[in-house]
Amino acid sequence: MSKKPSKDSVTTATIEEQTAAFLKSGGAIDYVVKGKSGQILPPGAKQQTPKVS
């Protein structure tokens, strides 16, 4: 049997360092409330609703 290559583990420290670097470089983090999407729909796009039979 061949062994699968192990993935690099992401630690909390790494995420915190990346976040700090992002904010220091002028980035901003927006808070999106639960149930909302952060995606911006283009003009004229319609939201699709599922059909109920």
mmCIF file of the N, C-alpha and C atoms, coordinates in Angstrom:
data_MODEL
# 
_entry.id   MODEL 
# 
loop_
_atom_site.group_PDB 
_atom_site.id 
_atom_site.type_symbol 
_atom_site.label_atom_id 
_atom_site.label_alt_id 
_atom_site.label_comp_id 
_atom_site.label_asym_id 
_atom_site.label_entity_id 
_atom_site.label_seq_id 
_atom_site.pdbx_PDB_ins_code 
_atom_site.Cartn_x 
_atom_site.Cartn_y 
_atom_site.Cartn_z 
_atom_site.occupancy 
_atom_site.B_iso_or_equiv 
_atom_site.pdbx_formal_charge 
_atom_site.auth_seq_id 
_atom_site.auth_comp_id 
_atom_site.auth_asym_id 
_atom_site.auth_atom_id 
_atom_site.pdbx_PDB_model_num 
ATOM 1   N N  . MET A 1 1  ? 0.831   -1.180 0.000   1.00 0.00 ? 1  MET A N  1 
ATOM 2   C CA . MET A 1 1  ? 0.000   0.000  0.000   1.00 0.00 ? 1  MET A CA 1 
ATOM 3   C C  . MET A 1 1  ? 0.876   1.244  0.000   1.00 0.00 ? 1  MET A C  1 
ATOM 4   N N  . SER A 1 2  ? 0.413   2.234  -0.745  1.00 0.00 ? 2  SER A N  1 
ATOM 5   C CA . SER A 1 2  ? 1.157   3.492  -0.745  1.00 0.00 ? 2  SER A CA 1 
ATOM 6   C C  . SER A 1 2  ? 0.526   4.462  0.244   1.00 0.00 ? 2  SER A C  1 
ATOM 7   N N  . LYS A 1 3  ? 1.362   5.241  0.827   1.00 0.00 ? 3  LYS A N  1 
ATOM 8   C CA . LYS A 1 3  ? 0.905   6.193  1.820   1.00 0.00 ? 3  LYS A CA 1 
ATOM 9   C C  . LYS A 1 3  ? 0.526   7.504  1.133   1.00 0.00 ? 3  LYS A C  1 
ATOM 10  N N  . LYS A 1 4  ? -0.602  8.084  1.505   1.00 0.00 ? 4  LYS A N  1 
ATOM 11  C CA . LYS A 1 4  ? -1.008  9.362  0.937   1.00 0.00 ? 4  LYS A CA 1 
ATOM 12  C C  . LYS A 1 4  ? -0.117  10.458 1.503   1.00 0.00 ? 4  LYS A C  1 
ATOM 13  N N  . PRO A 1 5  ? 0.246   11.420 0.662   1.00 0.00 ? 5  PRO A N  1 
ATOM 14  C CA . PRO A 1 5  ? 1.063   12.518 1.192   1.00 0.00 ? 5  PRO A CA 1 
ATOM 15  C C  . PRO A 1 5  ? 0.270   13.320 2.220   1.00 0.00 ? 5  PRO A C  1 
ATOM 16  N N  . SER A 1 6  ? 0.933   13.663 3.290   1.00 0.00 ? 6  SER A N  1 
ATOM 17  C CA . SER A 1 6  ? 0.236   14.415 4.332   1.00 0.00 ? 6  SER A CA 1 
ATOM 18  C C  . SER A 1 6  ? 0.130   15.887 3.950   1.00 0.00 ? 6  SER A C  1 
ATOM 19  N N  . LYS A 1 7  ? -0.982  16.486 4.296   1.00 0.00 ? 7  LYS A N  1 
ATOM 20  C CA . LYS A 1 7  ? -1.192  17.904 4.025   1.00 0.00 ? 7  LYS A CA 1 
ATOM 21  C C  . LYS A 1 7  ? -0.549  18.721 5.130   1.00 0.00 ? 7  LYS A C  1 
ATOM 22  N N  . ASP A 1 8  ? -0.116  19.928 4.769   1.00 0.00 ? 8  ASP A N  1 
ATOM 23  C CA . ASP A 1 8  ? 0.410   20.827 5.793   1.00 0.00 ? 8  ASP A CA 1 
ATOM 24  C C  . ASP A 1 8  ? -0.736  21.249 6.698   1.00 0.00 ? 8  ASP A C  1 
ATOM 25  N N  . SER A 1 9  ? -0.513  21.197 7.981   1.00 0.00 ? 9  SER A N  1 
ATOM 26  C CA . SER A 1 9  ? -1.567  21.602 8.892   1.00 0.00 ? 9  SER A CA 1 
ATOM 27  C C  . SER A 1 9  ? -1.516  23.112 9.101   1.00 0.00 ? 9  SER A C  1 
ATOM 28  N N  . VAL A 1 10 ? -2.681  23.715 9.135   1.00 0.00 ? 10 VAL A N  1 
ATOM 29  C CA . VAL A 1 10 ? -2.781  25.154 9.375   1.00 0.00 ? 10 VAL A CA 1 
ATOM 30  C C  . VAL A 1 10 ? -3.067  25.342 10.852  1.00 0.00 ? 10 VAL A C  1 
ATOM 31  N N  . THR A 1 11 ? -2.243  26.119 11.485  1.00 0.00 ? 11 THR A N  1 
ATOM 32  C CA . THR A 1 11 ? -2.427  26.340 12.916  1.00 0.00 ? 11 THR A CA 1 
ATOM 33  C C  . THR A 1 11 ? -3.108  27.676 13.150  1.00 0.00 ? 11 THR A C  1 
ATOM 34  N N  . THR A 1 12 ? -3.647  27.837 14.330  1.00 0.00 ? 12 THR A N  1 
ATOM 35  C CA . THR A 1 12 ? -4.285  29.093 14.702  1.00 0.00 ? 12 THR A CA 1 
ATOM 36  C C  . THR A 1 12 ? -3.285  30.230 14.644  1.00 0.00 ? 12 THR A C  1 
ATOM 37  N N  . ALA A 1 13 ? -2.058  29.966 15.046  1.00 0.00 ? 13 ALA A N  1 
ATOM 38  C CA . ALA A 1 13 ? -1.022  31.002 15.020  1.00 0.00 ? 13 ALA A CA 1 
ATOM 39  C C  . ALA A 1 13 ? -0.798  31.492 13.592  1.00 0.00 ? 13 ALA A C  1 
ATOM 40  N N  . THR A 1 14 ? -0.786  30.577 12.633  1.00 0.00 ? 14 THR A N  1 
ATOM 41  C CA . THR A 1 14 ? -0.586  30.950 11.230  1.00 0.00 ? 14 THR A CA 1 
ATOM 42  C C  . THR A 1 14 ? -1.726  31.834 10.748  1.00 0.00 ? 14 THR A C  1 
ATOM 43  N N  . ILE A 1 15 ? -2.955  31.477 11.063  1.00 0.00 ? 15 ILE A N  1 
ATOM 44  C CA . ILE A 1 15 ? -4.114  32.262 10.658  1.00 0.00 ? 15 ILE A CA 1 
ATOM 45  C C  . ILE A 1 15 ? -4.055  33.648 11.291  1.00 0.00 ? 15 ILE A C  1 
ATOM 46  N N  . GLU A 1 16 ? -3.704  33.709 12.571  1.00 0.00 ? 16 GLU A N  1 
ATOM 47  C CA . GLU A 1 16 ? -3.605  35.001 13.251  1.00 0.00 ? 16 GLU A CA 1 
ATOM 48  C C  . GLU A 1 16 ? -2.509  35.871 12.642  1.00 0.00 ? 16 GLU A C  1 
ATOM 49  N N  . GLU A 1 17 ? -1.381  35.255 12.291  1.00 0.00 ? 17 GLU A N  1 
ATOM 50  C CA . GLU A 1 17 ? -0.290  36.010 11.658  1.00 0.00 ? 17 GLU A CA 1 
ATOM 51  C C  . GLU A 1 17 ? -0.715  36.538 10.289  1.00 0.00 ? 17 GLU A C  1 
ATOM 52  N N  . GLN A 1 18 ? -1.403  35.706 9.510   1.00 0.00 ? 18 GLN A N  1 
ATOM 53  C CA . GLN A 1 18 ? -1.862  36.133 8.191   1.00 0.00 ? 18 GLN A CA 1 
ATOM 54  C C  . GLN A 1 18 ? -2.902  37.248 8.305   1.00 0.00 ? 18 GLN A C  1 
ATOM 55  N N  . THR A 1 19 ? -3.798  37.136 9.266   1.00 0.00 ? 19 THR A N  1 
ATOM 56  C CA . THR A 1 19 ? -4.813  38.163 9.482   1.00 0.00 ? 19 THR A CA 1 
ATOM 57  C C  . THR A 1 19 ? -4.165  39.472 9.892   1.00 0.00 ? 19 THR A C  1 
ATOM 58  N N  . ALA A 1 20 ? -3.204  39.414 10.803  1.00 0.00 ? 20 ALA A N  1 
ATOM 59  C CA . ALA A 1 20 ? -2.501  40.617 11.249  1.00 0.00 ? 20 ALA A CA 1 
ATOM 60  C C  . ALA A 1 20 ? -1.766  41.278 10.084  1.00 0.00 ? 20 ALA A C  1 
ATOM 61  N N  . ALA A 1 21 ? -1.111  40.484 9.244   1.00 0.00 ? 21 ALA A N  1 
ATOM 62  C CA . ALA A 1 21 ? -0.401  41.032 8.086   1.00 0.00 ? 21 ALA A CA 1 
ATOM 63  C C  . ALA A 1 21 ? -1.369  41.682 7.106   1.00 0.00 ? 21 ALA A C  1 
ATOM 64  N N  . PHE A 1 22 ? -2.528  41.060 6.907   1.00 0.00 ? 22 PHE A N  1 
ATOM 65  C CA . PHE A 1 22 ? -3.551  41.595 6.014   1.00 0.00 ? 22 PHE A CA 1 
ATOM 66  C C  . PHE A 1 22 ? -4.055  42.943 6.511   1.00 0.00 ? 22 PHE A C  1 
ATOM 67  N N  . LEU A 1 23 ? -4.365  43.027 7.808   1.00 0.00 ? 23 LEU A N  1 
ATOM 68  C CA . LEU A 1 23 ? -4.867  44.277 8.384   1.00 0.00 ? 23 LEU A CA 1 
ATOM 69  C C  . LEU A 1 23 ? -3.794  45.361 8.371   1.00 0.00 ? 23 LEU A C  1 
ATOM 70  N N  . LYS A 1 24 ? -2.552  44.974 8.636   1.00 0.00 ? 24 LYS A N  1 
ATOM 71  C CA . LYS A 1 24 ? -1.449  45.933 8.653   1.00 0.00 ? 24 LYS A CA 1 
ATOM 72  C C  . LYS A 1 24 ? -1.212  46.523 7.262   1.00 0.00 ? 24 LYS A C  1 
ATOM 73  N N  . SER A 1 25 ? -1.473  45.736 6.218   1.00 0.00 ? 25 SER A N  1 
ATOM 74  C CA . SER A 1 25 ? -1.261  46.208 4.848   1.00 0.00 ? 25 SER A CA 1 
ATOM 75  C C  . SER A 1 25 ? -2.422  47.067 4.348   1.00 0.00 ? 25 SER A C  1 
ATOM 76  N N  . GLY A 1 26 ? -3.399  47.316 5.219   1.00 0.00 ? 26 GLY A N  1 
ATOM 77  C CA . GLY A 1 26 ? -4.507  48.198 4.843   1.00 0.00 ? 26 GLY A CA 1 
ATOM 78  C C  . GLY A 1 26 ? -5.795  47.465 4.515   1.00 0.00 ? 26 GLY A C  1 
ATOM 79  N N  . GLY A 1 27 ? -5.801  46.165 4.664   1.00 0.00 ? 27 GLY A N  1 
ATOM 80  C CA . GLY A 1 27 ? -7.012  45.390 4.401   1.00 0.00 ? 27 GLY A CA 1 
ATOM 81  C C  . GLY A 1 27 ? -8.071  45.638 5.465   1.00 0.00 ? 27 GLY A C  1 
ATOM 82  N N  . ALA A 1 28 ? -9.293  45.310 5.138   1.00 0.00 ? 28 ALA A N  1 
ATOM 83  C CA . ALA A 1 28 ? -10.391 45.482 6.085   1.00 0.00 ? 28 ALA A CA 1 
ATOM 84  C C  . ALA A 1 28 ? -11.232 44.217 6.113   1.00 0.00 ? 28 ALA A C  1 
ATOM 85  N N  . ILE A 1 29 ? -11.814 43.951 7.253   1.00 0.00 ? 29 ILE A N  1 
ATOM 86  C CA . ILE A 1 29 ? -12.680 42.793 7.421   1.00 0.00 ? 29 ILE A CA 1 
ATOM 87  C C  . ILE A 1 29 ? -14.089 43.295 7.670   1.00 0.00 ? 29 ILE A C  1 
ATOM 88  N N  . ASP A 1 30 ? -15.030 42.832 6.849   1.00 0.00 ? 30 ASP A N  1 
ATOM 89  C CA . ASP A 1 30 ? -16.435 43.203 7.005   1.00 0.00 ? 30 ASP A CA 1 
ATOM 90  C C  . ASP A 1 30 ? -17.155 42.097 7.763   1.00 0.00 ? 30 ASP A C  1 
ATOM 91  N N  . TYR A 1 31 ? -18.045 42.484 8.666   1.00 0.00 ? 31 TYR A N  1 
ATOM 92  C CA . TYR A 1 31 ? -18.844 41.518 9.405   1.00 0.00 ? 31 TYR A CA 1 
ATOM 93  C C  . TYR A 1 31 ? -20.123 41.276 8.617   1.00 0.00 ? 31 TYR A C  1 
ATOM 94  N N  . VAL A 1 32 ? -20.415 40.027 8.320   1.00 0.00 ? 32 VAL A N  1 
ATOM 95  C CA . VAL A 1 32 ? -21.638 39.653 7.609   1.00 0.00 ? 32 VAL A CA 1 
ATOM 96  C C  . VAL A 1 32 ? -22.500 38.884 8.597   1.00 0.00 ? 32 VAL A C  1 
ATOM 97  N N  . VAL A 1 33 ? -23.718 39.367 8.820   1.00 0.00 ? 33 VAL A N  1 
ATOM 98  C CA . VAL A 1 33 ? -24.598 38.732 9.801   1.00 0.00 ? 33 VAL A CA 1 
ATOM 99  C C  . VAL A 1 33 ? -25.011 37.347 9.329   1.00 0.00 ? 33 VAL A C  1 
ATOM 100 N N  . LYS A 1 34 ? -25.336 36.495 10.263  1.00 0.00 ? 34 LYS A N  1 
ATOM 101 C CA . LYS A 1 34 ? -25.727 35.128 9.964   1.00 0.00 ? 34 LYS A CA 1 
ATOM 102 C C  . LYS A 1 34 ? -26.955 35.128 9.050   1.00 0.00 ? 34 LYS A C  1 
ATOM 103 N N  . GLY A 1 35 ? -26.906 34.316 8.021   1.00 0.00 ? 35 GLY A N  1 
ATOM 104 C CA . GLY A 1 35 ? -28.029 34.212 7.101   1.00 0.00 ? 35 GLY A CA 1 
ATOM 105 C C  . GLY A 1 35 ? -27.904 35.118 5.891   1.00 0.00 ? 35 GLY A C  1 
ATOM 106 N N  . LYS A 1 36 ? -26.922 36.002 5.880   1.00 0.00 ? 36 LYS A N  1 
ATOM 107 C CA . LYS A 1 36 ? -26.707 36.905 4.748   1.00 0.00 ? 36 LYS A CA 1 
ATOM 108 C C  . LYS A 1 36 ? -25.511 36.419 3.961   1.00 0.00 ? 36 LYS A C  1 
ATOM 109 N N  . SER A 1 37 ? -25.477 36.801 2.705   1.00 0.00 ? 37 SER A N  1 
ATOM 110 C CA . SER A 1 37 ? -24.344 36.460 1.861   1.00 0.00 ? 37 SER A CA 1 
ATOM 111 C C  . SER A 1 37 ? -23.490 37.691 1.663   1.00 0.00 ? 37 SER A C  1 
ATOM 112 N N  . GLY A 1 38 ? -22.196 37.510 1.642   1.00 0.00 ? 38 GLY A N  1 
ATOM 113 C CA . GLY A 1 38 ? -21.293 38.613 1.370   1.00 0.00 ? 38 GLY A CA 1 
ATOM 114 C C  . GLY A 1 38 ? -21.141 38.848 -0.120  1.00 0.00 ? 38 GLY A C  1 
ATOM 115 N N  . GLN A 1 39 ? -21.776 37.984 -0.921  1.00 0.00 ? 39 GLN A N  1 
ATOM 116 C CA . GLN A 1 39 ? -21.666 38.097 -2.371  1.00 0.00 ? 39 GLN A CA 1 
ATOM 117 C C  . GLN A 1 39 ? -22.526 39.248 -2.880  1.00 0.00 ? 39 GLN A C  1 
ATOM 118 N N  . ILE A 1 40 ? -21.948 40.036 -3.792  1.00 0.00 ? 40 ILE A N  1 
ATOM 119 C CA . ILE A 1 40 ? -22.682 41.146 -4.395  1.00 0.00 ? 40 ILE A CA 1 
ATOM 120 C C  . ILE A 1 40 ? -23.197 40.686 -5.757  1.00 0.00 ? 40 ILE A C  1 
ATOM 121 N N  . LEU A 1 41 ? -24.512 40.736 -5.941  1.00 0.00 ? 41 LEU A N  1 
ATOM 122 C CA . LEU A 1 41 ? -25.110 40.306 -7.199  1.00 0.00 ? 41 LEU A CA 1 
ATOM 123 C C  . LEU A 1 41 ? -25.015 41.418 -8.235  1.00 0.00 ? 41 LEU A C  1 
ATOM 124 N N  . PRO A 1 42 ? -24.724 41.074 -9.475  1.00 0.00 ? 42 PRO A N  1 
ATOM 125 C CA . PRO A 1 42 ? -24.666 42.096 -10.518 1.00 0.00 ? 42 PRO A CA 1 
ATOM 126 C C  . PRO A 1 42 ? -26.063 42.660 -10.787 1.00 0.00 ? 42 PRO A C  1 
ATOM 127 N N  . PRO A 1 43 ? -26.143 43.894 -11.313 1.00 0.00 ? 43 PRO A N  1 
ATOM 128 C CA . PRO A 1 43 ? -27.455 44.489 -11.598 1.00 0.00 ? 43 PRO A CA 1 
ATOM 129 C C  . PRO A 1 43 ? -28.240 43.603 -12.565 1.00 0.00 ? 43 PRO A C  1 
ATOM 130 N N  . GLY A 1 44 ? -29.518 43.466 -12.320 1.00 0.00 ? 44 GLY A N  1 
ATOM 131 C CA . GLY A 1 44 ? -30.364 42.668 -13.190 1.00 0.00 ? 44 GLY A CA 1 
ATOM 132 C C  . GLY A 1 44 ? -30.404 41.193 -12.830 1.00 0.00 ? 44 GLY A C  1 
ATOM 133 N N  . ALA A 1 45 ? -29.571 40.770 -11.901 1.00 0.00 ? 45 ALA A N  1 
ATOM 134 C CA . ALA A 1 45 ? -29.572 39.364 -11.494 1.00 0.00 ? 45 ALA A CA 1 
ATOM 135 C C  . ALA A 1 45 ? -30.787 39.110 -10.615 1.00 0.00 ? 45 ALA A C  1 
ATOM 136 N N  . LYS A 1 46 ? -31.421 37.989 -10.843 1.00 0.00 ? 46 LYS A N  1 
ATOM 137 C CA . LYS A 1 46 ? -32.600 37.648 -10.056 1.00 0.00 ? 46 LYS A CA 1 
ATOM 138 C C  . LYS A 1 46 ? -32.280 36.467 -9.141  1.00 0.00 ? 46 LYS A C  1 
ATOM 139 N N  . GLN A 1 47 ? -32.807 36.534 -7.942  1.00 0.00 ? 47 GLN A N  1 
ATOM 140 C CA . GLN A 1 47 ? -32.603 35.439 -7.001  1.00 0.00 ? 47 GLN A CA 1 
ATOM 141 C C  . GLN A 1 47 ? -33.511 34.298 -7.408  1.00 0.00 ? 47 GLN A C  1 
ATOM 142 N N  . GLN A 1 48 ? -32.975 33.087 -7.443  1.00 0.00 ? 48 GLN A N  1 
ATOM 143 C CA . GLN A 1 48 ? -33.775 31.914 -7.799  1.00 0.00 ? 48 GLN A CA 1 
ATOM 144 C C  . GLN A 1 48 ? -34.393 31.333 -6.551  1.00 0.00 ? 48 GLN A C  1 
ATOM 145 N N  . THR A 1 49 ? -35.673 31.000 -6.667  1.00 0.00 ? 49 THR A N  1 
ATOM 146 C CA . THR A 1 49 ? -36.363 30.367 -5.550  1.00 0.00 ? 49 THR A CA 1 
ATOM 147 C C  . THR A 1 49 ? -36.749 28.951 -5.988  1.00 0.00 ? 49 THR A C  1 
ATOM 148 N N  . PRO A 1 50 ? -36.629 27.994 -5.103  1.00 0.00 ? 50 PRO A N  1 
ATOM 149 C CA . PRO A 1 50 ? -36.992 26.616 -5.477  1.00 0.00 ? 50 PRO A CA 1 
ATOM 150 C C  . PRO A 1 50 ? -38.486 26.476 -5.704  1.00 0.00 ? 50 PRO A C  1 
ATOM 151 N N  . LYS A 1 51 ? -38.837 25.662 -6.680  1.00 0.00 ? 51 LYS A N  1 
ATOM 152 C CA . LYS A 1 51 ? -40.257 25.419 -6.958  1.00 0.00 ? 51 LYS A CA 1 
ATOM 153 C C  . LYS A 1 51 ? -40.764 24.341 -6.007  1.00 0.00 ? 51 LYS A C  1 
ATOM 154 N N  . VAL A 1 52 ? -41.924 24.553 -5.471  1.00 0.00 ? 52 VAL A N  1 
ATOM 155 C CA . VAL A 1 52 ? -42.531 23.584 -4.571  1.00 0.00 ? 52 VAL A CA 1 
ATOM 156 C C  . VAL A 1 52 ? -43.604 22.834 -5.360  1.00 0.00 ? 52 VAL A C  1 
ATOM 157 N N  . SER A 1 53 ? -43.541 21.514 -5.360  1.00 0.00 ? 53 SER A N  1 
ATOM 158 C CA . SER A 1 53 ? -44.535 20.749 -6.109  1.00 0.00 ? 53 SER A CA 1 
ATOM 159 C C  . SER A 1 53 ? -45.649 20.278 -5.226  1.00 0.00 ? 53 SER A C  1 
# 
